[in-house]
Amino acid sequence: MNYYSTEPTRTILDRLHCPDEKLKIIHIAGTNGKGSTAEFFTNVLICANKKTGTFTSPLVYTYNDQFRINGVSLTDEKLNYYIGKAASAAQGVNASQFEIETAGIIYAFAEEGCEWAVIECGMGGLTDATNAVSHKELAVITSVSLEHTEYLGKTIKDICAHKAGIIKNCPAVVNARQPDEAAEYFKNLGVVFADKNIADDFEISARGSLQVYNAATAIVGARLLGFDEIAIREGIKNTKPAGRLETVNICGRTYILDGAHNPAAFEPLKDILSERAAEDTAIIFGCLSDKDIDGNLKALQGLAKRITAVPCPSPRSRSLRETSVACKKYFNNVGMAQSVECALEAENAQTVVVCGSFTLLSEAKQWIENLTGKRQ
């Protein structure tokens, strides 16, 4: 990604005849909860009978799942066509793959007749490729904590400044679960805060103690946009984000897949594991090189009888040895496996948790689906 300018993406969009101007855009930034909040908004819009495109990142299970229309992933054929068009328009532009994908999917949404688009920032906000759009109906900021400090700044205030950069001549809703410094920063911008109590009488299917904050943010935002209360309630009820405390019970075991990758994001998983016996729980853990591995492992400390370190299937992965050494600071029983599949094959705990990075989940999901197939 280009972290310093929206110009490459804007240039590509201009060459594609400004498809963003044909869409009503809900733009989402934040540290935690962006993907879940995007799902809440998407389902509200679908329940309101609005044709809706959704662009999220990173991928959870498949590449195509990042690019959806009315909740359905675009086919390889369509993705190749639209991203190919953006790549052609990017000739002579120093554009990254993410910038090309951003322009390509916005072009796809417009060409496919979407009225609305829910777009999640890739990183930060102010200079993120997604912020190249010319206008938006609503800016949304989820909970903020320190992340990507080498690009976004060393303090919460620095991070907030990047996130707030998506507020451009549009109303803004901010998730109320913020550290004091972030809350103070956003209050000075005159935004609308979404208190979790707003969701008290809503049925929320999404698992996790923090989903009530994400749901409340979508409820407040949808009301600001004038959507029907019935559609809002149905949309909130229908939302079950993939890869976030996703649970499968099979062969007498419980498998929990969670893409949490920073200390604050581990809180819902910690809540659930605290209710289970540590001696019956095992964790399979991997971490990318730019994540807070010590903070993540500290959040999991004492919640399982053992932890198995695995490499992430990503060029940004920490080495297996580095992950294992970090695990030994917080767990007495530490194993190593060359892959998630190998770790799952060897594990016999009552509850098995795969966590630390979204990049681990596709392999875990495939293994579980194969197990399900063998059982049938």
C-alpha positions in Angstrom: 0.0 0.0 0.0 0.9 3.6 -0.4 0.5 5.1 3.1 1.3 8.7 2.2 -1.1 9.7 -0.6 -4.6 8.9 -2.0 -3.5 10.3 -5.4 -2.7 7.0 -7.2 -6.2 5.6 -6.4 -7.8 8.9 -7.3 -6.0 9.0 -10.6 -7.2 5.5 -11.5 -10.8 6.3 -10.4 -10.7 9.4 -12.6 -9.5 7.4 -15.6 -12.4 5.0 -14.9 -14.8 8.0 -15.2 -15.4 8.5 -11.5 -17.4 5.4 -10.5 -17.3 6.5 -6.9 -19.7 9.4 -7.7 -22.4 6.9 -8.6 -22.4 5.3 -5.2 -23.6 6.2 -1.7 -20.6 5.3 0.4 -20.3 4.3 4.1 -16.6 4.5 4.9 -15.2 2.7 8.0 -11.9 3.2 9.8 -10.7 2.1 13.3 -8.4 -0.4 15.0 -10.8 -3.1 16.0 -14.3 -3.9 14.9 -14.1 -2.5 11.3 -15.0 -5.8 9.7 -17.8 -6.6 12.1 -19.2 -3.1 11.8 -19.1 -3.4 8.0 -21.1 -6.6 8.2 -23.7 -5.0 10.4 -24.1 -2.1 8.0 -24.2 -4.4 5.0 -27.0 -6.5 6.4 -29.0 -3.5 7.4 -28.8 -2.2 3.8 -29.7 -5.6 2.3 -32.7 -5.8 4.6 -33.7 -2.3 3.4 -33.7 -3.8 -0.2 -30.7 -1.7 -1.2 -28.2 -3.2 -3.6 -25.0 -3.0 -1.7 -21.3 -3.6 -2.4 -19.0 -4.5 0.4 -15.2 -4.2 0.4 -13.3 -5.5 3.4 -9.7 -6.5 4.2 -7.8 -8.6 5.0 -9.3 -11.8 3.7 -10.7 -14.2 6.2 -11.2 -17.4 4.3 -10.9 -16.6 0.5 -9.6 -13.7 -1.5 -13.0 -13.2 -3.2 -14.8 -12.8 0.1 -13.3 -9.3 0.4 -15.4 -8.2 -2.6 -19.1 -8.9 -2.3 -22.4 -7.6 -3.7 -25.5 -8.2 -1.5 -23.4 -10.5 0.6 -22.3 -12.7 -2.3 -18.6 -12.9 -3.3 -17.8 -11.8 -6.8 -16.8 -14.6 -9.1 -13.2 -15.0 -10.4 -14.4 -13.9 -13.8 -15.9 -10.6 -12.6 -13.0 -9.8 -10.3 -10.5 -10.4 -13.0 -12.4 -8.2 -15.3 -12.9 -5.2 -13.0 -9.5 -5.3 -11.4 -8.0 -5.8 -14.8 -9.8 -2.6 -16.0 -8.3 -0.8 -13.0 -4.8 -2.2 -13.7 -5.1 -1.0 -17.3 -6.1 2.5 -16.1 -3.2 2.4 -13.7 -0.6 2.4 -16.5 2.1 4.9 -15.8 0.8 5.4 -12.2 3.0 4.2 -9.3 0.1 2.2 -7.7 0.2 -0.7 -5.3 -2.0 -3.8 -5.7 -4.2 -2.6 -2.9 -4.7 0.7 -4.7 -5.6 -1.0 -7.9 -8.0 -3.4 -6.1 -9.7 -0.5 -4.3 -10.3 1.4 -7.6 -11.3 -1.9 -9.3 -13.9 -2.9 -6.8 -15.4 0.6 -6.6 -15.7 0.4 -10.4 -17.3 -3.0 -10.1 -19.9 -1.8 -7.6 -20.9 1.1 -9.9 -21.0 -1.1 -13.0 -23.0 -3.8 -11.3 -25.7 -1.3 -10.3 -25.1 -1.0 -6.6 -26.7 2.0 -4.9 -24.6 1.7 -1.7 -21.1 0.7 -0.9 -19.7 -0.2 2.5 -15.9 0.3 2.4 -13.4 -0.6 5.1 -10.1 1.2 5.3 -7.0 -0.9 4.7 -4.9 1.0 7.2 -5.3 4.3 9.0 -7.7 6.5 7.1 -6.4 9.9 6.0 -4.0 8.6 3.4 -5.5 5.2 2.9 -6.4 4.3 -0.7 -10.1 3.9 0.2 -10.1 7.6 1.2 -9.6 8.6 -2.4 -13.4 8.6 -3.0 -14.8 12.0 -3.8 -17.7 11.9 -1.3 -19.5 9.7 1.2 -22.8 9.5 3.0 -21.3 8.5 6.4 -17.9 8.2 8.0 -17.6 5.5 10.8 -14.8 5.1 13.3 -14.6 2.0 15.4 -12.5 1.5 18.6 -9.0 2.9 18.4 -5.8 1.7 20.0 -2.1 1.8 19.0 -1.4 0.0 15.7 1.0 0.3 12.8 2.9 3.0 14.7 5.7 3.0 12.1 3.1 4.5 9.6 0.4 6.1 11.7 2.3 7.7 14.6 3.4 6.8 18.1 0.5 8.0 20.2 -3.3 7.5 20.4 -3.7 11.1 19.2 -1.6 10.4 16.1 -3.7 7.3 15.4 -6.9 9.3 15.9 -5.8 11.9 13.4 -5.4 9.3 10.7 -8.7 7.7 11.5 -10.5 11.0 11.6 -9.1 11.8 8.1 -12.0 9.9 6.6 -14.5 12.5 7.8 -14.9 14.7 4.7 -18.0 16.8 4.4 -20.2 14.0 5.9 -21.8 13.0 9.2 -19.6 10.8 11.4 -20.4 8.1 13.9 -17.8 6.9 16.5 -17.9 3.7 18.4 -18.2 4.7 22.1 -15.6 2.2 23.3 -12.6 4.4 23.2 -9.6 5.1 25.5 -10.0 8.5 27.2 -7.5 10.2 24.9 -9.3 9.0 21.8 -12.8 9.9 23.2 -11.6 13.4 24.0 -10.1 13.8 20.5 -13.3 12.8 18.7 -15.5 14.9 21.0 -13.7 18.0 19.8 -14.7 17.0 16.2 -18.4 17.1 17.0 -19.1 13.5 16.0 -22.0 11.4 17.1 -21.0 8.7 19.7 -22.8 5.4 19.6 -23.3 4.2 23.2 -23.7 0.5 23.5 -27.0 0.9 25.5 -28.6 1.8 22.2 -28.4 -1.9 21.3 -29.9 -3.2 24.5 -33.3 -4.2 23.0 -31.8 -5.6 19.8 -31.2 -9.3 19.1 -27.5 -9.6 18.3 -26.4 -13.0 16.8 -22.7 -12.0 16.5 -20.6 -13.6 19.2 -18.3 -11.6 21.5 -18.6 -9.1 24.3 -17.6 -6.2 22.1 -20.1 -6.8 19.3 -22.7 -4.8 21.1 -20.5 -1.7 20.5 -20.2 -2.5 16.8 -23.9 -3.2 16.5 -24.7 0.1 18.3 -22.4 2.0 15.9 -24.3 0.5 12.9 -27.7 1.3 14.5 -26.8 4.9 15.1 -25.4 5.3 11.7 -28.4 3.6 10.0 -30.7 5.9 11.8 -28.8 8.9 10.8 -29.1 7.8 7.2 -32.9 7.4 7.7 -33.3 3.7 7.3 -36.4 1.9 8.4 -36.3 0.5 12.0 -37.5 -2.9 10.9 -34.6 -3.2 8.4 -32.1 -2.1 11.1 -33.4 -4.7 13.5 -33.4 -7.5 10.9 -29.9 -6.5 9.7 -28.4 -6.5 13.2 -30.0 -9.9 13.9 -28.8 -11.4 10.7 -25.1 -10.5 11.2 -22.6 -13.2 12.0 -19.1 -12.0 11.0 -16.8 -14.7 9.7 -13.6 -15.6 11.6 -14.6 -13.8 14.8 -15.2 -16.2 17.6 -16.5 -18.6 14.9 -17.3 -21.9 16.7 -17.7 -25.4 15.4 -18.6 -28.4 17.6 -17.6 -31.8 16.1 -16.3 -35.2 17.2 -16.8 -34.2 20.9 -14.6 -31.1 20.5 -15.2 -27.4 20.2 -13.1 -25.5 17.7 -12.9 -21.7 18.0 -11.5 -19.6 15.1 -10.7 -16.0 15.9 -8.8 -13.5 13.9 -7.9 -11.3 16.8 -4.4 -9.9 16.3 -3.9 -7.1 18.9 -4.4 -7.1 22.6 -7.7 -5.2 22.6 -9.2 -7.5 20.0 -8.5 -10.5 22.3 -10.9 -9.4 25.0 -14.0 -11.2 23.7 -12.0 -14.4 23.2 -10.6 -14.0 26.7 -14.1 -13.7 28.1 -15.2 -16.9 26.5 -12.1 -18.9 27.5 -12.4 -17.6 31.0 -15.7 -19.6 31.3 -14.0 -22.8 30.2 -11.6 -25.1 32.1 -8.0 -24.2 31.2 -6.9 -27.8 31.5 -9.3 -28.7 28.7 -8.3 -25.9 26.4 -5.4 -25.7 23.9 -4.4 -22.7 21.7 -2.8 -22.8 18.3 -1.2 -19.4 17.8 0.6 -17.5 15.0 1.5 -13.9 14.6 2.6 -11.5 11.9 5.8 -9.5 12.3 4.2 -6.1 12.7 1.8 -7.2 15.5 2.3 -7.0 19.3 3.1 -10.6 20.0 3.8 -10.1 23.7 0.6 -8.1 24.3 -1.4 -10.8 22.5 0.1 -13.7 24.4 -0.3 -11.9 27.7 -4.0 -11.6 27.0 -4.1 -15.4 26.6 -2.0 -16.2 29.6 -3.5 -18.7 32.0 -6.5 -19.6 29.7 -5.2 -22.9 28.3 -3.1 -25.9 29.3 -0.8 -25.5 26.3 -0.1 -23.4 23.3 1.3 -24.5 19.9 3.3 -22.0 17.9 2.8 -22.1 14.1 4.0 -19.9 11.3 1.4 -17.7 9.5 1.1 -18.4 5.7 2.2 -14.9 4.9 5.5 -13.2 3.9 4.9 -11.0 7.0 4.9 -13.9 9.4 7.2 -14.1 12.4 9.4 -17.1 12.3 8.3 -20.3 14.0 11.2 -20.0 16.4 10.5 -16.4 17.3 6.9 -17.2 18.0 7.8 -20.2 20.1 10.3 -18.2 22.2 7.6 -15.5 22.8 5.1 -18.2 23.8 7.5 -19.6 26.4 7.4 -16.3 28.3 3.7 -16.8 29.1 3.0 -20.5 28.9 4.8 -23.5 30.5 3.7 -26.0 27.9 4.7 -24.8 24.5 4.7 -26.9 21.3 5.7 -26.1 17.7 4.1 -27.2 14.4 5.0 -26.5 10.8 1.4 -25.6 9.9 -2.0 -25.1 11.4 -3.1 -28.5 9.9 -0.2 -30.3 11.7 -1.1 -28.6 15.0 -4.8 -29.5 14.6 -4.0 -33.1 13.8 -1.9 -33.5 16.9 -4.3 -31.7 19.3 -6.8 -33.7 21.5 -8.0 -31.0 23.9 -11.8 -30.5 24.5 -11.6 -26.9 23.2 -9.1 -26.0 20.5 -8.6 -22.3 19.7 -6.9 -21.0 16.5 -6.0 -17.4 16.9 -3.4 -14.6 16.4 -4.0 -13.8 12.8 -6.7 -13.9 10.1 -4.1 -15.6 7.9 -4.4 -18.8 10.0 -8.1 -19.3 9.6 -8.5 -20.5 6.1 -6.3 -23.5 6.7 -8.1 -24.2 10.0 -11.5 -23.9 8.3 -10.5 -26.3 5.6 -9.2 -28.9 8.0 -12.4 -28.7 10.0 -14.6 -29.0 6.9 -12.5 -32.1 5.8 -13.1 -33.5 9.3 -16.8 -32.9 8.9 -16.8 -34.6 5.5 -15.0 -37.7 6.9 -17.6 -38.0 9.7 -20.5 -38.0 7.3 
